[in-house]
Amino acid sequence: MCLQTAERVDAVTEKQYHVKRQVRLKDWLLTIGILCLAIGALALLANVASACPTCKAGLEHGDLAQQKYASGFYYSILFMMSMPFVILGTFGSFAYYSLRKAQTSDSQPDA
C-alpha cells in the first residue's frame, strides 16, 4: 500500500515539476519577445535621433564657427566616454602588477 502511495506522490511531484518548468519557459519566451520588440523599436527610431541639436545645426548652416563648435563638442564627448576605461585600466594594471610583483618576491628564496 505504501509503495502505491509513494508512486502517486512521485507522479504528482513530477507533474508539478513539468508544469512549473512550462511556466518558466513561457515567462522566458515572453521576456525575450519583449526584449526583441524593444530593440526593434529602437532600431526604427534610430533615424529620428541622428545627432545632437548643436552638432546638427552647426553642420547644416555651413558656418565655420558653428562647425568648430560642433567639432569641439564631439571631441569632448569622446573624451568623457573614454575616461572610465582609462581610469579602470590604470587601477587594474596597477593592482595586477602589484600582485604579480608580490607573488614573484614570495616565490623566490632569500639569498
C-alpha positions as CSV (number, residue, x, y, z in Angstrom):
1,M,0.0,0.0,0.0
2,C,2.8,2.4,0.9
3,L,4.5,1.7,-2.4
4,Q,1.5,2.8,-4.4
5,T,1.2,6.0,-2.4
6,A,4.9,6.8,-3.0
7,E,4.4,6.2,-6.7
8,R,1.4,8.6,-6.7
9,V,3.4,11.2,-4.8
10,D,6.3,10.8,-7.3
11,A,3.9,11.1,-10.2
12,V,2.2,14.3,-8.7
13,T,5.6,15.9,-8.0
14,E,6.8,15.1,-11.4
15,K,3.7,16.6,-13.0
16,Q,4.1,19.7,-10.8
17,Y,7.8,20.0,-11.9
18,H,6.8,19.9,-15.6
19,V,4.0,22.4,-15.1
20,K,6.5,24.8,-13.3
21,R,9.0,24.3,-16.0
22,Q,6.5,25.1,-18.7
23,V,5.5,28.3,-16.8
24,R,9.2,29.3,-16.5
25,L,9.7,28.6,-20.2
26,K,6.7,30.8,-21.1
27,D,8.0,33.6,-18.9
28,W,11.4,33.4,-20.5
29,L,9.9,33.5,-24.0
30,L,7.7,36.4,-23.0
31,T,10.8,38.3,-21.7
32,I,12.8,37.5,-24.9
33,G,9.8,38.7,-27.1
34,I,9.5,42.0,-25.2
35,L,13.3,42.5,-25.5
36,C,13.2,41.9,-29.2
37,L,10.3,44.4,-29.6
38,A,12.2,47.0,-27.6
39,I,15.3,46.5,-29.8
40,G,13.2,46.7,-32.9
41,A,11.6,49.9,-31.8
42,L,15.0,51.4,-31.0
43,A,16.2,50.4,-34.4
44,L,13.3,52.1,-36.1
45,L,13.7,55.3,-34.1
46,A,17.5,55.5,-34.8
47,N,16.9,57.7,-37.9
48,V,15.0,60.2,-35.8
49,A,17.8,60.6,-33.2
50,S,20.6,61.3,-35.8
51,A,22.5,64.0,-33.9
52,C,22.5,66.4,-31.0
53,P,20.9,69.8,-31.9
54,T,24.2,71.7,-31.6
55,C,26.1,69.5,-34.0
56,K,23.2,69.2,-36.4
57,A,22.7,73.0,-36.5
58,G,26.4,73.7,-36.9
59,L,26.7,71.3,-39.8
60,E,23.5,72.4,-41.6
61,H,24.3,76.1,-41.8
62,G,27.8,75.7,-43.1
63,D,29.1,78.4,-40.7
64,L,32.8,77.7,-39.9
65,A,32.5,78.9,-36.3
66,Q,29.5,76.7,-35.7
67,Q,31.3,73.7,-37.3
68,K,34.3,74.2,-35.0
69,Y,31.9,74.4,-32.0
70,A,30.2,71.2,-33.1
71,S,33.6,69.5,-33.6
72,G,34.8,70.6,-30.1
73,F,31.5,69.3,-28.6
74,Y,32.0,66.0,-30.4
75,Y,35.6,65.5,-29.2
76,S,34.6,66.4,-25.6
77,I,32.0,63.7,-25.6
78,L,34.6,61.2,-26.9
79,F,37.0,62.3,-24.2
80,M,34.4,61.9,-21.4
81,M,33.4,58.5,-22.8
82,S,37.0,57.2,-22.7
83,M,37.8,58.3,-19.2
84,P,36.1,55.4,-17.3
85,F,38.1,52.9,-19.4
86,V,41.3,54.8,-18.8
87,I,40.8,55.1,-15.1
88,L,39.7,51.5,-14.6
89,G,42.5,50.3,-16.9
90,T,45.1,52.3,-14.9
91,F,43.9,51.0,-11.5
92,G,43.5,47.4,-12.8
93,S,47.0,47.4,-14.3
94,F,48.5,48.8,-11.1
95,A,46.7,46.1,-9.0
96,Y,47.8,43.3,-11.4
97,Y,51.4,44.3,-11.5
98,S,51.5,44.8,-7.7
99,L,50.1,41.3,-7.1
100,R,52.4,39.8,-9.7
101,K,55.4,41.5,-8.1
102,A,54.3,40.3,-4.6
103,Q,53.9,36.7,-5.9
104,T,57.3,36.6,-7.5
105,S,59.0,38.1,-4.5
106,D,57.3,35.5,-2.2
107,S,58.2,32.6,-4.5
108,Q,61.9,33.4,-4.7
109,P,64.0,32.2,-1.8
110,D,66.0,34.8,0.2
111,A,69.7,34.9,-0.6
